[in-house]
Amino acid sequence: MTKRILVGVLAFALIALFFATTSAFAYETYANNGSGGCVTCHLTFQNQGALHDLHVGGSQMTSTCGLCHYTSFGSPHTDASSTDPNHGCNGCHMGEGLRKAHAVDHGITSCTTSCHTSDGTPPPETTLPAYYGRSDVNLTQPCAIGRNNGGEDYSGDGKGLDNDGDGFYDYNDTDCAGVETAERSWGVIKSRFTRP
């Protein structure tokens, strides 16, 4: 009888451990292996749709598929790629700031209330994401809006990205107050900004 109880408790513990650890990998990929993920709201990435087209191509953000994908046609990974084992989508969209921006700008709080409950303060808008400034990425300036100046507005909405999730985009963010619009050279940018 005691053996049965012990086996039952052990089986329950293993099942509980399985479910606890699988939730830690939430939104590992854009489509989260067919069970939600970023695709739930950002539908136009699918089948190389409009959102995908904003990211890739010679005059877009990059033409290097391996920055986001492990394979040419696989779902983009949020935190790894065939080019960089530590970066995928998060090479441009920094986690803490992205999750805070979803909450502040769009009222989507599921990221910070379910999985990422211990997020700290995101780095300031001036922080260079890991992929900015790469020779195969056209983004160089987190405070710039204009895409021809290394800025982040590829959708044409005049905003760019809210990298730190404070509700202010690019030059409208107080973090960017000391950055002159004309200061676009990579040397100036590197001297003013930090990497996470």
BAFI-3210 file (N, C-alpha, C; in Angstrom, 3 decimals, decimal comma, padded with zeros to 6 digits):
// residues 196
n [1|2|3|4|5|6|7|8|9|10|11|12|13|14|15|16|17|18|19|20|21|22|23|24|25|26|27|28|29|30|31|32|33|34|35|36|37|38|39|40|41|42|43|44|45|46|47|48|49|50|51|52|53|54|55|56|57|58|59|60|61|62|63|64|65|66|67|68|69|70|71|72|73|74|75|76|77|78|79|80|81|82|83|84|85|86|87|88|89|90|91|92|93|94|95|96|97|98|99|100|101|102|103|104|105|106|107|108|109|110|111|112|113|114|115|116|117|118|119|120|121|122|123|124|125|126|127|128|129|130|131|132|133|134|135|136|137|138|139|140|141|142|143|144|145|146|147|148|149|150|151|152|153|154|155|156|157|158|159|160|161|162|163|164|165|166|167|168|169|170|171|172|173|174|175|176|177|178|179|180|181|182|183|184|185|186|187|188|189|190|191|192|193|194|195|196]
n.u [000,816|001,912|003,882|002,338|001,187|003,487|004,428|002,268|002,369|004,890|004,430|002,461|003,988|005,907|004,262|003,226|005,613|006,287|004,217|004,694|007,244|006,889|005,397|007,248|008,480|006,968|005,727|007,940|008,405|007,270|004,752|004,303|004,430|001,954|000,046|-001,020|000,753|002,768|001,526|-001,160|-002,079|-000,558|-001,125|-000,399|002,163|002,244|002,663|004,426|003,353|002,152|003,346|005,620|006,861|007,602|009,834|011,799|013,957|015,848|015,613|014,411|014,335|016,192|017,888|018,636|017,646|018,264|018,523|016,195|015,012|015,461|015,430|014,823|012,029|010,865|009,056|009,662|011,992|011,757|013,937|016,311|018,292|019,391|021,607|022,403|022,701|021,597|019,797|016,845|013,894|014,174|016,499|016,023|013,645|013,504|013,007|011,911|011,154|009,473|007,393|006,403|005,608|003,532|001,677|001,372|000,887|-001,068|-002,711|-002,345|-001,705|-001,041|001,505|003,143|001,732|001,530|003,822|006,233|006,646|008,554|009,855|012,167|012,936|012,767|015,555|016,627|015,189|017,299|019,040|020,908|019,545|020,575|020,898|021,034|022,932|024,414|026,067|024,302|021,832|019,509|018,832|019,948|019,619|017,933|016,475|015,681|013,242|012,869|013,348|015,331|017,385|018,415|016,452|013,387|010,827|009,222|006,707|005,382|003,845|004,780|005,849|007,692|009,357|008,419|010,690|011,284|008,892|007,460|005,400|006,081|007,436|010,466|011,975|010,147|010,369|011,570|014,059|015,527|016,099|018,594|019,708|020,580|018,713|020,127|022,387|023,568|025,636|027,427|029,546|028,958|026,548|027,354|028,952|027,104|025,125|024,195|024,766|022,586]
n.v [-001,190|001,268|001,521|001,913|004,402|005,984|005,657|006,794|009,457|010,197|009,927|011,909|014,160|014,181|014,610|017,142|018,598|018,412|019,952|022,407|023,107|023,219|025,512|027,460|027,932|029,648|031,132|030,565|030,495|032,451|031,469|029,767|026,980|026,313|026,815|029,406|032,305|034,990|035,201|035,220|037,862|039,253|038,698|039,142|038,318|035,758|033,358|034,891|037,528|040,977|042,147|040,582|041,312|043,926|043,526|042,122|042,033|043,879|046,761|046,874|046,052|043,940|041,443|039,027|036,012|034,212|035,662|035,662|033,183|029,601|027,876|028,312|028,417|028,110|028,819|031,999|032,332|033,528|033,993|032,992|032,032|030,831|032,307|033,511|032,195|033,348|035,283|036,132|037,207|038,913|040,215|042,672|043,469|044,087|042,115|042,883|045,571|045,291|043,678|045,397|047,530|046,306|046,088|048,803|050,342|048,896|047,513|044,814|042,463|039,866|038,726|039,770|039,101|036,396|034,738|036,343|037,610|038,760|040,795|043,424|046,946|048,137|048,671|052,013|053,938|054,650|052,513|050,261|047,649|044,213|043,502|045,918|048,014|046,019|044,830|043,665|044,607|047,211|048,921|051,267|053,197|053,681|055,892|057,241|057,983|057,989|055,694|055,861|056,963|055,105|054,609|053,447|053,361|051,488|050,878|053,109|054,601|056,765|056,519|054,406|052,316|051,536|051,043|050,875|050,690|052,812|054,220|056,206|056,996|056,640|059,668|061,121|060,193|060,902|059,906|060,190|062,838|064,225|063,617|064,693|065,273|065,389|063,970|061,252|059,586|056,500|056,413|058,505|057,577|055,164|056,194|057,464|055,672|052,680|049,140|046,402]
n.w [000,000|000,834|-001,102|-003,405|-002,867|-002,752|-005,413|-006,755|-005,804|-006,796|-009,576|-009,923|-009,226|-011,291|-013,532|-012,868|-012,862|-015,577|-016,807|-015,589|-016,542|-019,326|-019,746|-019,361|-021,733|-023,230|-026,166|-027,773|-030,452|-033,280|-034,155|-032,109|-032,291|-033,444|-031,468|-030,661|-029,664|-031,038|-033,480|-032,984|-032,727|-034,613|-037,488|-040,187|-040,724|-041,498|-044,126|-045,615|-045,541|-045,340|-042,984|-042,721|-045,114|-044,510|-042,998|-044,497|-047,415|-049,846|-049,527|-047,134|-043,610|-043,365|-045,348|-044,593|-043,885|-041,870|-039,519|-038,116|-038,556|-038,152|-040,232|-043,764|-044,200|-041,756|-038,689|-037,249|-034,555|-031,253|-029,590|-030,665|-033,537|-036,793|-037,341|-034,956|-031,817|-029,556|-030,228|-031,976|-032,952|-030,812|-031,356|-032,402|-031,200|-028,040|-025,177|-022,422|-022,827|-025,064|-024,049|-022,077|-023,694|-025,129|-023,053|-022,099|-024,466|-025,844|-024,113|-023,611|-021,382|-020,814|-021,143|-019,084|-016,838|-016,717|-017,596|-017,570|-014,987|-013,409|-014,733|-015,034|-015,020|-018,276|-020,560|-021,504|-024,268|-025,918|-025,988|-027,884|-029,685|-030,131|-032,906|-034,256|-036,326|-037,516|-040,448|-042,223|-041,572|-041,724|-039,701|-037,400|-035,497|-032,630|-031,812|-034,028|-036,536|-039,355|-041,939|-043,868|-042,539|-040,842|-039,032|-037,368|-038,528|-040,506|-041,257|-041,984|-040,285|-038,947|-036,427|-035,501|-033,171|-029,801|-027,839|-025,093|-023,818|-022,633|-023,683|-025,420|-028,571|-030,289|-031,302|-029,814|-027,304|-024,098|-023,415|-025,681|-025,929|-025,935|-028,345|-031,412|-034,361|-036,733|-036,171|-037,314|-037,914|-037,640|-035,842|-034,025|-033,006|-031,773|-029,755|-028,147|-027,381|-025,589|-025,307|-024,491]
ca.u [000,000|002,803|004,538|001,376|001,079|004,748|004,432|001,259|002,904|005,974|003,821|001,840|005,068|006,483|003,290|003,214|006,882|006,186|003,382|005,344|008,378|006,503|004,914|008,401|008,906|005,865|006,035|009,298|008,418|006,207|003,482|004,291|004,153|000,543|-000,856|-001,023|001,997|002,683|000,620|-002,525|-002,407|000,208|-001,462|000,133|003,494|002,055|002,760|005,175|002,387|002,571|004,271|006,868|007,470|008,227|011,086|012,802|014,155|016,998|015,385|013,718|015,222|017,281|017,616|019,233|016,566|018,769|018,464|014,958|014,636|016,444|015,400|014,243|010,581|010,384|008,511|010,736|012,177|011,819|015,188|017,450|018,178|020,540|022,727|022,795|021,993|020,994|018,866|015,945|013,102|014,698|017,654|015,533|012,561|014,022|011,943|011,237|010,512|008,389|006,266|005,837|004,924|002,256|000,776|001,116|000,365|-002,166|-003,517|-002,131|-000,907|-000,857|002,936|003,729|000,970|001,578|005,176|007,326|006,188|009,676|010,551|012,628|012,747|013,425|016,596|016,065|014,977|018,587|019,813|020,962|019,284|021,734|021,064|021,203|024,298|025,038|026,205|023,170|020,601|019,429|018,499|021,137|019,313|016,659|015,753|015,305|012,009|013,045|014,066|016,506|018,421|018,662|015,365|012,556|009,486|009,095|005,281|004,873|002,922|005,420|006,194|008,833|009,108|008,515|011,617|011,329|007,549|006,932|004,311|006,618|008,158|011,640|012,347|009,176|010,741|012,498|015,397|016,198|016,144|019,917|020,189|020,204|018,176|021,155|023,484|023,227|026,803|027,565|030,479|028,236|025,556|028,037|029,456|025,991|024,213|024,743|024,200|022,077]
ca.v [000,000|002,412|001,626|002,507|005,831|006,591|005,684|007,787|010,794|010,423|010,138|013,233|015,154|014,227|015,260|018,559|019,163|018,542|021,102|023,623|023,470|023,541|026,890|028,359|028,185|030,323|031,947|030,285|030,895|033,365|030,745|028,937|025,603|026,138|027,018|030,800|033,028|036,320|035,090|035,474|039,259|039,727|037,711|039,406|037,742|034,429|033,169|036,037|038,616|042,381|042,406|039,921|042,123|045,101|043,122|041,531|042,572|044,772|048,100|046,747|045,968|042,998|040,385|037,837|035,204|033,524|036,480|035,325|031,785|028,524|027,372|029,308|028,537|027,807|029,922|032,733|032,084|034,795|034,198|032,312|031,888|030,106|033,246|033,885|031,319|034,124|036,293|035,922|038,437|039,785|040,956|044,045|043,715|043,665|041,483|043,635|046,750|044,835|043,252|046,588|048,288|045,634|046,427|050,246|050,885|048,116|046,881|043,360|042,227|038,433|038,385|040,144|038,555|034,939|034,163|037,281|038,380|039,406|041,754|044,654|048,146|047,970|049,654|053,210|053,954|054,847|051,273|049,595|046,212|043,435|043,475|047,258|048,324|044,932|045,183|043,130|045,164|048,638|049,675|051,677|054,293|053,465|057,147|057,823|057,488|057,778|054,475|056,198|057,412|054,036|054,604|052,270|053,437|050,768|050,713|054,378|055,215|057,936|056,262|053,540|051,361|051,964|050,019|050,754|050,474|053,903|054,876|057,227|056,377|057,246|061,018|061,645|059,648|061,811|059,303|060,594|064,303|064,746|063,129|065,589|064,601|065,327|063,094|059,930|058,763|055,357|056,757|059,298|056,701|054,237|056,898|057,926|054,623|051,498|047,835|045,735]
ca.w [000,000|000,898|-002,408|-004,334|-002,547|-003,178|-006,879|-007,143|-005,521|-007,752|-010,896|-009,883|-009,221|-012,636|-014,423|-012,501|-013,337|-017,028|-017,161|-015,102|-017,383|-020,689|-019,810|-019,335|-023,093|-023,912|-027,333|-028,222|-031,858|-033,693|-034,183|-030,914|-032,711|-033,766|-030,327|-030,233|-029,887|-031,646|-034,629|-032,541|-033,038|-035,768|-038,521|-041,523|-040,897|-042,075|-045,582|-046,135|-045,710|-045,290|-041,879|-043,106|-046,169|-043,894|-042,371|-045,379|-048,755|-049,932|-048,991|-045,852|-042,453|-043,624|-046,328|-044,002|-043,300|-040,689|-038,307|-037,408|-038,778|-038,144|-041,600|-044,661|-044,137|-040,417|-037,904|-036,582|-033,137|-030,538|-028,865|-031,283|-034,988|-037,340|-037,355|-033,603|-030,877|-028,465|-030,736|-033,104|-032,946|-029,774|-031,857|-032,619|-030,251|-026,735|-024,417|-021,365|-023,424|-025,934|-023,215|-021,441|-024,751|-025,386|-021,952|-022,047|-025,720|-026,427|-023,076|-023,586|-020,179|-020,565|-021,071|-017,800|-015,711|-016,685|-017,656|-017,283|-013,833|-012,712|-015,599|-014,410|-015,831|-019,572|-020,837|-022,145|-025,723|-026,585|-025,987|-029,182|-029,699|-030,600|-034,357|-034,834|-036,717|-038,269|-041,866|-042,983|-041,001|-042,037|-038,489|-036,654|-034,597|-031,956|-031,596|-035,323|-037,127|-040,790|-042,304|-044,668|-041,607|-039,876|-038,058|-037,173|-039,118|-041,773|-041,564|-042,487|-039,331|-038,356|-035,029|-035,216|-032,085|-028,407|-027,359|-023,639|-023,313|-021,810|-024,399|-026,317|-029,675|-030,903|-030,879|-028,854|-026,003|-023,411|-023,425|-026,916|-025,950|-026,219|-029,630|-032,499|-035,540|-037,775|-035,767|-037,809|-038,223|-036,763|-034,775|-033,032|-032,398|-030,882|-028,586|-027,333|-026,954|-024,931|-025,655|-023,280]
c.u [000,864|003,516|003,607|001,250|002,335|004,819|003,438|001,750|004,014|005,428|003,179|002,902|005,695|005,549|003,244|004,481|006,857|005,393|004,004|006,477|007,967|005,997|006,066|008,886|007,824|006,389|007,487|009,464|007,241|004,845|003,323|003,850|002,663|-000,424|-000,799|000,294|001,731|001,662|-000,826|-002,965|-001,748|000,061|-000,732|001,596|003,387|002,158|003,440|004,242|003,003|003,573|005,626|007,604|008,099|009,618|012,166|012,822|015,257|016,794|014,643|014,741|016,420|016,905|018,229|018,162|016,994|018,830|017,238|014,622|015,804|016,549|014,702|012,749|010,017|009,822|009,657|010,792|012,350|013,189|016,394|017,216|019,376|021,779|023,287|022,018|021,305|019,959|018,092|015,189|013,654|016,006|017,308|014,470|012,987|012,875|011,210|010,510|009,332|007,165|005,603|005,081|003,582|001,232|000,381|000,399|-000,885|-003,038|-003,375|-001,171|-000,592|000,609|003,491|002,952|001,020|003,005|006,269|006,959|007,317|010,470|010,954|012,285|013,460|014,542|015,990|015,993|016,298|019,436|019,752|020,618|020,442|021,955|021,281|022,679|025,027|025,101|025,041|021,812|020,612|019,059|019,782|020,812|017,971|015,863|015,291|014,017|012,249|013,885|015,293|017,663|018,719|017,578|014,430|011,185|009,449|007,631|004,686|003,917|003,514|005,862|007,514|008,455|009,181|009,371|011,608|009,945|006,989|005,816|004,769|007,536|009,315|011,902|011,348|009,447|011,761|013,911|016,209|016,404|017,512|020,486|019,675|019,726|019,244|022,288|023,165|024,443|026,948|028,520|029,809|027,246|026,241|028,526|028,320|025,159|024,958|024,115|023,682|023,049]
c.v [001,259|002,626|002,288|004,005|006,562|006,704|006,728|009,206|011,151|010,695|011,518|014,331|015,288|014,910|016,762|019,261|019,370|019,777|022,411|024,048|023,801|024,963|027,883|028,704|028,884|031,206|031,797|030,687|031,810|032,682|029,816|027,506|025,324|026,370|028,442|031,465|034,383|036,337|035,394|036,895|039,756|038,745|037,906|039,015|036,414|034,447|034,347|037,193|039,985|042,676|041,763|040,773|043,403|044,775|042,690|042,157|043,614|046,150|048,057|046,612|045,063|042,072|039,069|037,047|034,579|034,371|036,126|033,843|030,829|027,916|028,415|029,492|028,216|029,043|030,652|032,412|033,414|035,044|033,461|032,221|031,099|030,990|033,489|033,029|032,064|035,135|035,791|037,228|039,439|040,467|042,407|044,435|043,202|043,277|042,342|044,849|046,373|044,437|044,444|047,428|047,635|046,012|047,906|050,744|050,176|047,398|045,372|043,043|040,761|038,037|038,618|039,599|037,035|034,414|035,102|038,200|039,124|040,340|042,983|045,839|047,944|048,994|050,854|053,089|054,040|053,583|050,610|048,118|045,486|043,487|044,847|047,510|047,184|045,336|044,670|043,581|046,669|049,508|049,999|052,616|054,091|054,737|057,787|057,190|057,096|056,572|054,753|056,685|056,362|053,898|053,418|052,302|052,796|050,581|051,983|055,071|056,449|057,750|055,535|052,573|052,045|050,915|049,821|050,665|051,577|054,683|055,959|056,565|057,258|058,671|061,665|061,129|060,580|061,241|059,797|062,112|064,859|064,327|064,040|064,779|064,423|064,367|061,653|059,045|057,651|055,644|057,541|058,417|055,765|054,945|057,317|056,814|053,452|050,245|047,196|044,681]
c.w [000,000|-000,429|-003,414|-004,108|-003,026|-004,696|-007,381|-006,944|-006,514|-009,145|-010,968|-009,958|-010,609|-013,623|-014,136|-012,992|-014,847|-017,409|-016,697|-016,027|-018,802|-020,794|-019,793|-020,724|-023,900|-025,030|-027,766|-029,689|-032,135|-033,658|-032,988|-031,228|-032,898|-032,626|-029,801|-030,547|-030,507|-032,788|-034,246|-032,889|-034,319|-036,932|-039,835|-041,693|-041,650|-043,596|-046,279|-046,476|-045,512|-044,173|-042,136|-044,134|-045,636|-043,350|-043,362|-046,765|-048,722|-049,328|-047,662|-044,731|-042,689|-044,780|-045,856|-043,255|-041,973|-039,435|-037,466|-037,470|-038,556|-039,535|-042,461|-044,480|-042,762|-039,731|-037,225|-035,090|-032,424|-029,908|-029,426|-032,783|-035,495|-037,385|-035,957|-032,600|-029,736|-028,922|-031,940|-033,232|-031,929|-030,165|-032,148|-031,600|-028,879|-025,806|-023,412|-021,927|-024,294|-025,109|-022,535|-022,474|-025,090|-024,312|-021,985|-023,298|-026,222|-025,392|-022,989|-022,443|-019,933|-020,447|-019,673|-016,609|-015,653|-016,629|-017,146|-016,128|-013,130|-013,620|-014,795|-015,288|-017,154|-019,751|-021,575|-023,666|-026,486|-026,666|-027,358|-029,040|-030,389|-032,107|-034,985|-035,140|-037,405|-039,734|-042,709|-042,422|-041,232|-040,846|-037,735|-035,503|-033,904|-031,694|-032,904|-035,829|-038,575|-041,127|-043,144|-043,810|-040,540|-038,837|-038,183|-037,849|-040,499|-042,167|-042,148|-041,537|-038,648|-036,926|-034,855|-034,116|-030,728|-027,707|-025,843|-023,004|-022,441|-022,502|-025,356|-027,339|-030,136|-030,409|-029,935|-027,443|-025,359|-023,335|-024,618|-026,997|-026,334|-027,560|-030,728|-033,699|-036,602|-037,434|-036,131|-038,048|-037,193|-035,609|-033,662|-032,288|-031,392|-029,619|-027,642|-026,731|-026,344|-025,498|-024,375|-022,790]
res [m|t|k|r|i|l|v|g|v|l|a|f|a|l|i|a|l|f|f|a|t|t|s|a|f|a|y|e|t|y|a|n|n|g|s|g|g|c|v|t|c|h|l|t|f|q|n|q|g|a|l|h|d|l|h|v|g|g|s|q|m|t|s|t|c|g|l|c|h|y|t|s|f|g|s|p|h|t|d|a|s|s|t|d|p|n|h|g|c|n|g|c|h|m|g|e|g|l|r|k|a|h|a|v|d|h|g|i|t|s|c|t|t|s|c|h|t|s|d|g|t|p|p|p|e|t|t|l|p|a|y|y|g|r|s|d|v|n|l|t|q|p|c|a|i|g|r|n|n|g|g|e|d|y|s|g|d|g|k|g|l|d|n|d|g|d|g|f|y|d|y|n|d|t|d|c|a|g|v|e|t|a|e|r|s|w|g|v|i|k|s|r|f|t|r|p]
***
